[in-house]
């Protein structure tokens, strides 16, 4: 079978390809080759900039940069054809660039391509660069959009009283807006943590010591050179002490942070799913859609279910990536190579989940009457308020009195509570204060958000 969206083995490149096409420029095989070319070209130009060699006046940097800026699928196919002969992917990129230099009239400079480098100097800069661009340009903005949606919902529902549930049982009332803000704060906290993690790169020759560079040009400060190149030309942070590969500790920390973001979103998805099952939310319907092949009435919370499923797959992969990549035998084994090629997969599943959440959130319709009804049916939750005010007034054993009235008792309502208050030997003004407490207004402080 020819590879199409219908014959793809993975749903990422099959069923969901249309939704994930924005990630292809960062995580596809084409993308990896292009980013390798990008790093090789910039390194070649930096060598010339630092007077390691002289670039012919006829060869302009802008023309060289067009090699990766205008990189095409035909270019990638040419490199793959070379790789089938060399059986080495980075060497195939080197030969491709030498051909380009010859075509530009700079054949005399060809041997400065990939000068002194090992393959991982390219891979461990190209992959972090594509990873950085994917997160900053696609994934993190998508998370931010979810946060903005949630903050907007929270403000809209700031005054909506809601029965809280702790251990699945009725608890002190809260507001729907504040409960949404819980997730806003959690997500923003993780995004803030993520922002402090560097996008790390390895660049230092075969085993991290600039051996080849130093033997050729012993008077050049190659550590300074490497730091400047990685930071100024690529926007990454060069690790100073490495083996043949980057140690991936910061990348693992990023995976773990993304996993926590996903875990928060799983928690949110399950909460909203539960609220829908409790009838706190209805969902907008779309003409032509079907909820069940057998039950015509159903409007399933599929967006939140799809989000939860994809977030789970993503987290399983992030878990493996963060646990495996920092481990390598001695100065390098090859286990990181195939693993690194999969870092886009958990991002893709996470991205799918964000799309589902965005869609699901947009379909939510608040059923305020149901929230009010549940509060009215649970007057026992004001027992905390009444016993606390009675404690303030030094009334003897108020907790025990309210426990006897409410714990495990059915049918506790407004009438029950007011009858209890009327029977108390307390001033009329205090009785009035206690009777003013309702499940709807016993929601605590008013937060500013």
RABEL-V994466 format. One record per run of one state. SS is the DSSP state (H for helix, E for strand, C for the rest). FROM is the first residue (numbers start at 0). LEN is the number of residues. Records with the same first field share a line. If there is no record, write none. Layout:
BEGIN
SS: FROM-LEN, FROM-LEN
END
This chain:
BEGIN
C: 0-16, 27-1, 49-11, 69-3, 86-2, 103-3, 112-6, 156-4, 166-2, 195-4, 201-9, 216-5, 233-3, 238-10, 277-3, 283-18, 324-10, 340-2, 366-1, 376-2, 392-5, 406-7, 423-4, 435-14
H: 16-11, 28-21, 60-9, 72-14, 88-15, 106-6, 118-38, 175-20, 210-6, 221-12, 248-29, 301-23, 334-6, 342-21, 367-9, 378-14, 397-9, 413-10, 427-8
E: 160-6, 168-7, 199-2, 236-2, 280-3, 363-3
END
